[in-house]
Structures are given as C-alpha cells and as structure tokens.
Amino acid sequence: MAKQKVKNKKPSERWKKYKVDPSGKLIKSKSCPKCSEGIFMAEHKDRSYCGNCKYTEFKAK
C-alpha cells in the first residue's frame, strides 16, 4: 500500500491572546466578565464580543 499524505495542521491561535511586555509581565486579552477568566472576547472594530454567552460591549466613538 502507498503511504498516506500527512495534512499540515494549523497551529493553535490561543497563544496570540497573551503577550509579554519588556518588564516581563504577562498581558492577557480582554476576558468575558460573565463567563470566566479562560474565555476571551473577540475584538471587532466597534465592539468586543463573547462567542460563548453572546455578551457584547460596544466601544465609544
């Protein structure tokens, strides 16, 4: 039998939500206030949105 081709998996984008500033502190993206610390909110142009509980915060103009 011929070998099956291996599909390349897209790496997890979970780690893009965390950043380290020059002083060594860990900075997290905004978490949902209703769900918990582990649920991040999506950043859109005019709002922040939680896909888990549908919580939305609109940004001031």
Secondary structure, DSSP 8 states (H G I E B T S, - for coil): ------------SGGGGEEE-TTS-EEE--B-SSS-TT-B-EE-SSEEE-TTT--EEE---
